[in-house]
Amino acid sequence: MNGKLLYIAPISVGDGISLAALRAIEGADRLYCQTLEHSTAKWLAARQPVSMDDLYAAAEDFDALNRAIARRVTEFEGSSATYAVLGGAIGGAQLAAIEACARERGIAVELLPGAGFGECALAAAGLSRGGGVTVCPAASLTERHNPYIALCIEEIDSCLRAGEVKLALCEYYPDGHEVVLAHVENGAYALCKLKLCEIDRRDCYGADCVLIVPPVSFEELDRHGMDELLHILRMLRAPGGCPWDAKQTHESLKTPLIEEAYEVLDAINEGDEYALAEELGDLLLQVAFHAQIEEELGTFNFRDVCTGIVKKLIYRHPHVFADGNASTPEEVLVTWEQLKRVEKRQQSQSDAIAAVPKSFPALMHSYKIQKRAADVGFDWQDAQQAFYKIAEETDEVAAAMRGDGSIDEELGDLLFAVVNVCRLLKRDPELCLYAAAEKFASRFTQMESAIIEDGKSITGMSLDEMDEYWNAVKRSE
């Protein structure tokens, strides 16, 4: 270093300047300032600083702007210079550009303390950053935050940004939640109380505009996340809560878990997005319930559940999170299965087949076992070949019905053969059978309606008569 020193001195609204920053400005051999067009910096004009306003006006992008500013603030004569910037801290990209340029010219850079716009706005509102307040720039508000802690949002620089902030906050707070908008008037912060839904209807936005969002209570929230669900569940299972919820165990919740999963499928099949949202909530409750039971036992909690699945997703997607390659869905599935076998310590394909859950419905269980065998080439060449196996198994069922063999065994083989054909045709046998059952139920309902319309009763009607109506329904389709 050649002994030169560049101070970066933050200035803010009102008295928002540290003693060190003020002394650096007053004692500077050369004074630069970020802008003279902001009311906060007007007092600097008497010291005749070199502003960056012309660079801001001429720059085509921020990278070019930061490089131009870095060159200007490091070209001074004398032993020291001061660059006065708005807000509590200079932007990271601009600071990096200045430090790089300063190193090339043998100049040391010292960033002085200062109060940011958020801290000044909080002070004007009688609050402090150390009083349990989270301060963040508007651009990073999409990150998850805690609505039970006060929030201070800086740099609401436009109506568009205010709208983005409103949408982000409405995911957590009621539309009518009272907030405080702080904007600069005559060199000081003016405070305006308004509803959250109104924050993008003002004309006072700028880099110094700050929104202060008071915390809410649990009872005030209109929208809820996983934390609230777990809070409610803990209340229900705690002493004095709900006696039904308190007595539930993993065993007692097995049937509801399956039922809720099937109700999610119903909502998907019906294309009803509102029902789907409701049913997914019911299914999520089951997951949370099982995790809460284990938390009470001291084994694991819901966060452990989330940690496990996040780590699994990262591990099984090396083409996204590491240096793996998979450009098609088929390649992704191959990688997934390979990594799963390593993860589960499956040494052979028999291990993989044995790992198929015994609790699966029979059709799904068969499908998975066939697929694991097919992974090592033990499979039919195509669906056409597998189709002929159905006829063979049908004959064996017929023979068993005549007393030659086990009917249960041969019926199982026949169903297994049908599943094979479904798999090779890339069809889910569970869904195929479900659709067939629904089609039968629909046709039966139409048949009975037609019988009633003709003044007849299905009770006591012969099979031949019912077949006539059944065939009429089929023809109408």
C-alpha positions as CSV (number, residue, x, y, z in Angstrom):
1,M,0.0,0.0,0.0
2,N,1.1,3.6,-0.7
3,G,-0.4,5.0,2.5
4,K,-3.6,6.2,0.8
5,L,-6.9,5.5,2.6
6,L,-10.5,5.6,1.3
7,Y,-13.2,5.8,3.9
8,I,-16.7,4.7,3.0
9,A,-19.1,6.7,5.2
10,P,-22.7,5.7,5.4
11,I,-25.2,8.5,6.0
12,S,-28.9,8.1,6.5
13,V,-32.1,10.0,7.4
14,G,-32.2,12.5,10.2
15,D,-29.4,11.9,12.7
16,G,-28.5,8.5,11.1
17,I,-24.8,9.0,10.9
18,S,-22.1,7.7,13.2
19,L,-19.4,10.0,14.7
20,A,-16.7,8.2,12.8
21,A,-18.5,8.7,9.5
22,L,-19.1,12.4,10.3
23,R,-15.5,13.0,11.1
24,A,-14.4,11.3,7.9
25,I,-16.6,13.5,5.9
26,E,-15.5,16.7,7.6
27,G,-11.8,15.8,7.4
28,A,-11.7,14.4,3.9
29,D,-9.0,15.7,1.5
30,R,-11.4,14.6,-1.2
31,L,-15.1,14.0,-0.7
32,Y,-17.3,11.9,-3.0
33,C,-21.0,11.1,-2.5
34,Q,-23.3,8.6,-4.0
35,T,-25.9,11.2,-4.9
36,L,-26.9,14.8,-4.2
37,E,-30.4,14.4,-5.4
38,H,-31.7,12.7,-2.2
39,S,-32.8,15.0,0.6
40,T,-30.6,13.0,3.1
41,A,-27.5,14.2,1.2
42,K,-28.4,17.8,0.6
43,W,-26.3,19.0,3.5
44,L,-23.2,17.7,1.8
45,A,-23.6,20.2,-1.1
46,A,-21.8,22.9,0.9
47,R,-18.7,20.7,1.0
48,Q,-18.7,20.5,-2.9
49,P,-18.4,16.7,-3.2
50,V,-18.0,14.8,-6.4
51,S,-21.3,13.0,-6.9
52,M,-22.0,9.8,-8.8
53,D,-25.3,11.1,-10.2
54,D,-24.0,11.4,-13.8
55,L,-22.7,7.8,-13.6
56,Y,-26.0,6.5,-12.5
57,A,-27.7,8.4,-15.4
58,A,-25.3,7.1,-18.0
59,A,-24.7,3.5,-17.0
60,E,-26.2,0.7,-19.1
61,D,-26.1,-1.9,-16.3
62,F,-25.1,-2.2,-12.6
63,D,-21.8,-3.9,-13.4
64,A,-20.7,-1.0,-15.6
65,L,-22.0,1.5,-13.0
66,N,-20.0,-0.2,-10.1
67,R,-16.8,-0.2,-12.2
68,A,-17.2,3.4,-13.1
69,I,-17.8,4.4,-9.5
70,A,-14.9,2.4,-8.3
71,R,-12.5,4.1,-10.8
72,R,-13.8,7.6,-9.8
73,V,-13.5,7.2,-6.0
74,T,-10.0,5.8,-6.2
75,E,-8.4,8.4,-8.5
76,F,-7.9,11.1,-5.7
77,E,-4.7,12.9,-4.9
78,G,-3.6,13.3,-1.3
79,S,-3.6,10.8,1.5
80,S,-7.3,10.1,2.0
81,A,-10.7,10.5,0.6
82,T,-14.2,9.8,1.8
83,Y,-17.1,8.3,-0.2
84,A,-20.5,9.1,1.5
85,V,-23.2,6.5,0.7
86,L,-26.9,6.4,1.5
87,G,-28.1,3.8,4.0
88,G,-26.4,1.7,6.6
89,A,-24.2,-0.2,4.3
90,I,-23.0,0.0,0.7
91,G,-24.2,-2.6,-1.8
92,G,-22.0,-5.7,-1.8
93,A,-21.3,-5.6,-5.6
94,Q,-20.3,-2.0,-5.5
95,L,-18.1,-2.5,-2.4
96,A,-16.4,-5.4,-4.1
97,A,-15.7,-3.3,-7.2
98,I,-14.2,-0.5,-5.1
99,E,-12.0,-2.9,-3.1
100,A,-10.7,-4.5,-6.3
101,C,-9.9,-1.2,-7.9
102,A,-8.3,0.1,-4.7
103,R,-6.0,-2.9,-4.4
104,E,-4.7,-2.2,-8.0
105,R,-3.9,1.4,-7.0
106,G,-2.5,0.5,-3.5
107,I,-5.3,2.2,-1.6
108,A,-6.7,0.8,1.7
109,V,-10.5,0.8,2.1
110,E,-12.2,1.2,5.5
111,L,-15.9,0.8,5.8
112,L,-17.2,3.0,8.7
113,P,-20.3,2.2,10.8
114,G,-23.6,3.8,10.1
115,A,-27.3,3.5,10.6
116,G,-29.4,2.1,7.8
117,F,-32.7,3.3,6.6
118,G,-34.5,0.6,8.5
119,E,-32.8,1.5,11.8
120,C,-33.6,5.2,11.3
121,A,-37.3,4.4,10.5
122,L,-37.5,2.1,13.6
123,A,-36.0,4.9,15.7
124,A,-38.6,7.3,14.3
125,A,-41.3,4.8,15.3
126,G,-39.8,4.4,18.8
127,L,-38.4,1.0,18.1
128,S,-34.9,-0.5,17.9
129,R,-33.3,-3.2,15.9
130,G,-32.2,-5.0,19.0
131,G,-35.8,-5.2,20.3
132,G,-36.7,-8.4,18.4
133,V,-37.1,-6.9,15.0
134,T,-35.9,-8.6,11.8
135,V,-34.6,-6.1,9.2
136,C,-34.4,-7.2,5.5
137,P,-34.3,-5.6,2.1
138,A,-37.5,-5.9,0.0
139,A,-35.8,-7.9,-2.7
140,S,-35.1,-10.8,-0.3
141,L,-38.6,-10.9,1.3
142,T,-39.5,-14.2,-0.5
143,E,-37.3,-15.9,2.1
144,R,-39.3,-17.5,4.9
145,H,-39.8,-15.4,8.0
146,N,-41.5,-15.5,11.3
147,P,-44.8,-13.5,11.6
148,Y,-44.6,-13.5,15.3
149,I,-41.6,-11.2,15.2
150,A,-41.7,-7.6,14.1
151,L,-40.4,-7.1,10.5
152,C,-38.7,-4.0,9.0
153,I,-38.5,-4.0,5.2
154,E,-36.0,-1.6,3.5
155,E,-35.7,-0.3,0.0
156,I,-39.3,-0.3,-1.2
157,D,-38.3,1.8,-4.1
158,S,-41.3,1.6,-6.4
159,C,-45.0,0.8,-6.6
160,L,-44.1,-2.4,-8.3
161,R,-41.8,-3.4,-5.4
162,A,-44.5,-2.5,-2.9
163,G,-46.9,-4.8,-4.8
164,E,-44.4,-7.6,-4.6
165,V,-44.0,-7.0,-0.9
166,K,-47.7,-7.0,-0.3
167,L,-48.2,-10.3,-2.1
168,A,-45.3,-11.9,-0.1
169,L,-46.6,-10.7,3.2
170,C,-50.2,-11.7,2.5
171,E,-49.0,-15.3,2.6
172,Y,-48.5,-14.8,6.3
173,Y,-50.5,-11.8,7.5
174,P,-54.2,-10.8,7.3
175,D,-55.0,-8.3,4.5
176,G,-56.2,-5.8,7.1
177,H,-53.1,-6.1,9.4
178,E,-52.0,-2.6,10.4
179,V,-48.5,-1.7,9.2
180,V,-46.4,1.5,9.3
181,L,-45.0,3.0,6.1
182,A,-42.0,5.3,6.7
183,H,-40.9,7.8,4.0
184,V,-38.7,10.8,4.0
185,E,-40.2,14.3,4.2
186,N,-37.9,17.4,4.8
187,G,-35.0,15.2,5.7
188,A,-36.8,13.1,8.4
189,Y,-39.0,10.1,8.4
190,A,-42.8,10.6,8.3
191,L,-44.8,7.7,9.5
192,C,-48.1,6.6,8.1
193,K,-50.3,3.8,9.4
194,L,-52.3,1.8,6.9
195,K,-53.6,-1.6,6.1
196,L,-51.3,-4.2,4.5
197,C,-53.6,-4.4,1.5
198,E,-53.1,-0.7,0.9
199,I,-49.3,-0.4,0.8
200,D,-49.0,-0.3,-3.0
201,R,-51.4,2.6,-3.3
202,R,-49.1,5.4,-2.3
203,D,-46.8,7.7,-4.2
204,C,-43.9,8.0,-1.8
205,Y,-41.7,5.1,-2.8
206,G,-37.9,5.4,-3.0
207,A,-34.7,3.7,-1.8
208,D,-35.3,5.2,1.6
209,C,-38.9,3.9,1.9
210,V,-39.3,1.5,4.8
211,L,-42.3,-0.7,5.9
212,I,-42.6,-1.7,9.5
213,V,-44.8,-4.8,10.1
214,P,-45.8,-5.4,13.7
215,P,-46.0,-9.1,14.8
216,V,-49.3,-11.0,14.9
217,S,-50.7,-13.4,17.4
218,F,-51.6,-16.9,16.5
219,E,-55.3,-16.1,16.7
220,E,-55.0,-13.2,14.2
221,L,-53.5,-15.2,11.4
222,D,-55.8,-16.0,8.4
223,R,-53.2,-18.2,6.7
224,H,-51.1,-20.9,8.3
225,G,-48.0,-23.0,7.6
226,M,-46.5,-26.2,9.0
227,D,-45.5,-24.5,12.3
228,E,-49.1,-23.7,13.0
229,L,-50.3,-27.2,12.2
230,L,-47.7,-28.7,14.6
231,H,-48.7,-26.1,17.2
232,I,-52.3,-27.1,17.0
233,L,-51.5,-30.8,17.1
234,R,-49.4,-30.4,20.2
235,M,-52.2,-28.5,21.9
236,L,-54.7,-31.3,21.0
237,R,-52.5,-34.0,22.4
238,A,-51.4,-32.1,25.5
239,P,-53.1,-32.5,28.9
240,G,-56.4,-30.7,28.8
241,G,-56.6,-31.0,25.0
242,C,-58.7,-33.4,23.0
243,P,-59.1,-36.9,24.5
244,W,-59.5,-38.6,21.1
245,D,-56.4,-37.0,19.6
246,A,-54.4,-37.8,22.8
247,K,-55.1,-41.5,22.7
248,Q,-54.1,-42.1,19.0
249,T,-51.2,-44.3,18.2
250,H,-49.4,-45.4,15.0
251,E,-51.6,-48.5,15.0
252,S,-54.9,-46.7,15.4
253,L,-53.9,-44.2,12.6
254,K,-53.0,-46.8,10.0
255,T,-56.5,-46.9,8.4
256,P,-57.0,-43.1,8.3
257,L,-53.6,-42.8,6.6
258,I,-54.6,-45.1,3.8
259,E,-58.1,-43.6,3.6
260,E,-56.8,-40.0,3.3
261,A,-54.3,-41.1,0.5
262,Y,-57.2,-42.6,-1.5
263,E,-59.3,-39.4,-1.0
264,V,-56.4,-37.4,-2.5
265,L,-56.6,-39.8,-5.5
266,D,-60.3,-39.2,-5.8
267,A,-59.8,-35.4,-5.8
268,I,-57.1,-35.8,-8.5
269,N,-59.3,-38.1,-10.6
270,E,-62.2,-35.6,-10.4
271,G,-60.0,-32.7,-11.4
272,D,-61.3,-30.7,-8.3
273,E,-58.4,-28.5,-7.2
274,Y,-60.3,-27.2,-4.2
275,A,-61.1,-30.7,-3.0
276,L,-57.4,-31.6,-3.7
277,A,-56.2,-28.8,-1.4
278,E,-58.5,-30.0,1.4
279,E,-57.5,-33.7,1.0
280,L,-53.8,-32.9,0.8
281,G,-54.3,-31.1,4.2
282,D,-55.9,-34.2,5.6
283,L,-53.1,-36.4,4.4
284,L,-50.5,-33.9,5.7
285,L,-52.2,-34.1,9.1
286,Q,-51.6,-37.9,9.2
287,V,-47.8,-37.3,8.5
288,A,-47.7,-34.7,11.2
289,F,-49.6,-36.9,13.6
290,H,-47.2,-39.8,13.3
291,A,-44.2,-37.4,13.7
292,Q,-45.7,-35.8,16.8
293,I,-46.2,-39.2,18.4
294,E,-42.5,-39.9,17.9
295,E,-41.5,-36.5,19.2
296,E,-43.4,-37.2,22.4
297,L,-41.4,-40.5,22.7
298,G,-38.2,-38.6,22.1
299,T,-37.1,-40.5,19.0
300,F,-37.6,-38.0,16.2
301,N,-39.7,-35.0,15.3
302,F,-41.2,-33.5,12.1
303,R,-38.0,-31.5,11.4
304,D,-36.1,-34.8,11.3
305,V,-38.7,-36.1,8.8
306,C,-38.1,-33.0,6.6
307,T,-34.4,-33.3,7.0
308,G,-34.4,-36.9,5.9
309,I,-36.4,-36.3,2.7
310,V,-34.4,-33.2,1.7
311,K,-31.1,-35.1,2.1
312,K,-32.6,-38.0,0.1
313,L,-33.7,-35.7,-2.7
314,I,-30.3,-34.1,-3.0
315,Y,-28.6,-37.5,-2.9
316,R,-30.8,-39.1,-5.5
317,H,-30.6,-36.1,-7.9
318,P,-26.9,-35.9,-8.7
319,H,-27.7,-34.5,-12.1
320,V,-29.1,-31.4,-10.3
321,F,-27.0,-31.1,-7.2
322,A,-23.7,-32.7,-8.3
323,D,-21.9,-33.8,-11.4
324,G,-24.3,-36.6,-12.5
325,N,-25.8,-36.9,-15.9
326,A,-29.5,-37.6,-16.7
327,S,-31.2,-35.8,-19.6
328,T,-34.4,-37.9,-19.8
329,P,-37.0,-39.1,-17.3
330,E,-36.0,-42.7,-18.0
331,E,-32.3,-42.0,-17.2
332,V,-33.4,-40.2,-14.0
333,L,-35.3,-43.3,-12.8
334,V,-32.4,-45.6,-13.5
335,T,-30.1,-43.4,-11.4
336,W,-32.8,-43.1,-8.7
337,E,-33.0,-46.9,-8.4
338,Q,-29.3,-47.4,-8.5
339,L,-28.7,-44.9,-5.7
340,K,-31.7,-46.3,-3.7
341,R,-30.1,-49.8,-3.8
342,V,-26.8,-48.3,-2.5
343,E,-28.7,-46.3,0.2
344,K,-30.7,-49.4,1.3
345,R,-27.6,-51.7,1.2
346,Q,-29.3,-54.1,-1.2
347,Q,-26.5,-56.5,-2.3
348,S,-28.6,-58.5,-4.8
349,Q,-31.7,-58.2,-6.9
350,S,-33.4,-60.6,-4.5
351,D,-32.8,-58.0,-1.8
352,A,-34.4,-55.4,-4.0
353,I,-37.5,-57.7,-4.5
354,A,-37.7,-58.5,-0.8
355,A,-37.7,-54.8,-0.1
356,V,-41.0,-54.2,-1.8
357,P,-43.4,-53.2,1.0
358,K,-45.7,-56.1,2.1
359,S,-48.4,-53.5,2.9
360,F,-48.8,-52.5,-0.7
361,P,-52.2,-53.5,-2.3
362,A,-51.8,-56.8,-4.2
363,L,-51.8,-55.3,-7.7
364,M,-49.2,-52.7,-6.8
365,H,-47.1,-55.3,-4.9
366,S,-47.1,-57.6,-8.0
367,Y,-46.3,-54.7,-10.3
368,K,-43.3,-53.6,-8.2
369,I,-41.9,-57.2,-7.9
370,Q,-42.2,-57.7,-11.7
371,K,-40.4,-54.4,-12.3
372,R,-37.5,-55.3,-10.0
373,A,-37.1,-58.6,-11.8
374,A,-37.3,-56.8,-15.2
375,D,-34.5,-54.5,-14.1
376,V,-32.0,-57.3,-14.5
377,G,-33.5,-58.6,-17.8
378,F,-35.9,-61.3,-16.4
379,D,-38.9,-60.2,-18.4
380,W,-41.0,-60.8,-21.4
381,Q,-39.8,-59.3,-24.7
382,D,-43.0,-57.3,-25.1
383,A,-46.6,-57.1,-24.1
384,Q,-47.7,-59.4,-26.9
385,Q,-45.7,-62.3,-25.6
386,A,-47.0,-61.7,-22.1
387,F,-50.5,-61.6,-23.4
388,Y,-50.4,-65.2,-24.5
389,K,-49.6,-66.1,-20.8
390,I,-53.1,-64.9,-19.9
391,A,-54.7,-67.5,-22.1
392,E,-52.5,-70.2,-20.6
393,E,-53.4,-69.1,-17.0
394,T,-57.1,-69.0,-17.9
395,D,-57.0,-72.6,-19.0
396,E,-55.3,-73.6,-15.7
397,V,-58.1,-71.8,-13.8
398,A,-60.6,-73.7,-15.8
399,A,-58.8,-77.0,-15.0
400,A,-58.7,-76.1,-11.3
401,M,-62.4,-75.4,-11.3
402,R,-62.8,-79.0,-12.6
403,G,-60.8,-80.2,-9.7
404,D,-57.3,-80.3,-11.2
405,G,-55.3,-77.9,-9.1
406,S,-55.7,-75.1,-6.6
407,I,-58.3,-72.5,-7.6
408,D,-56.7,-69.8,-5.4
409,E,-53.3,-70.4,-6.8
410,E,-54.4,-70.4,-10.4
411,L,-56.5,-67.3,-10.0
412,G,-53.5,-65.6,-8.5
413,D,-51.3,-66.6,-11.4
414,L,-54.0,-65.3,-13.8
415,L,-54.1,-61.9,-12.1
416,F,-50.3,-61.8,-12.0
417,A,-50.2,-62.4,-15.8
418,V,-52.7,-59.6,-16.3
419,V,-50.5,-57.3,-14.2
420,N,-47.5,-58.2,-16.4
421,V,-49.4,-57.1,-19.6
422,C,-50.4,-53.9,-17.9
423,R,-46.8,-53.1,-16.9
424,L,-45.4,-53.8,-20.4
425,L,-48.1,-51.6,-21.9
426,K,-47.0,-48.9,-19.4
427,R,-50.4,-48.9,-17.7
428,D,-51.0,-48.9,-13.9
429,P,-53.1,-52.1,-13.2
430,E,-54.6,-50.4,-10.1
431,L,-55.9,-47.5,-12.1
432,C,-57.1,-49.8,-14.9
433,L,-59.1,-51.9,-12.5
434,Y,-60.4,-48.9,-10.7
435,A,-61.7,-47.4,-14.0
436,A,-63.3,-50.7,-14.9
437,A,-65.1,-50.8,-11.5
438,E,-66.3,-47.2,-11.9
439,K,-67.5,-48.0,-15.5
440,F,-69.5,-51.0,-14.2
441,A,-71.0,-48.9,-11.4
442,S,-72.0,-46.1,-13.8
443,R,-73.6,-48.6,-16.3
444,F,-75.5,-50.4,-13.5
445,T,-76.9,-47.1,-12.3
446,Q,-78.1,-46.2,-15.8
447,M,-79.5,-49.7,-16.3
448,E,-81.6,-49.5,-13.1
449,S,-82.7,-46.0,-14.0
450,A,-84.0,-47.2,-17.4
451,I,-85.8,-50.1,-15.7
452,I,-87.5,-47.7,-13.3
453,E,-88.5,-45.4,-16.1
454,D,-90.2,-48.3,-17.8
455,G,-92.3,-48.8,-14.6
456,K,-90.5,-52.0,-13.7
457,S,-88.4,-53.1,-10.7
458,I,-85.0,-54.6,-10.9
459,T,-85.9,-56.9,-7.9
460,G,-87.0,-60.2,-9.3
461,M,-86.1,-59.4,-12.9
462,S,-84.5,-62.2,-14.8
463,L,-80.9,-62.0,-15.9
464,D,-81.9,-62.0,-19.6
465,E,-84.2,-59.0,-19.1
466,M,-81.4,-57.1,-17.2
467,D,-79.0,-58.0,-20.0
468,E,-81.3,-56.3,-22.5
469,Y,-81.2,-53.1,-20.5
470,W,-77.4,-53.4,-19.9
471,N,-76.7,-53.8,-23.6
472,A,-78.9,-50.8,-24.4
473,V,-76.8,-48.7,-22.0
474,K,-73.6,-49.9,-23.7
475,R,-75.0,-49.0,-27.1
476,S,-75.9,-45.6,-25.9
477,E,-72.3,-45.0,-24.9
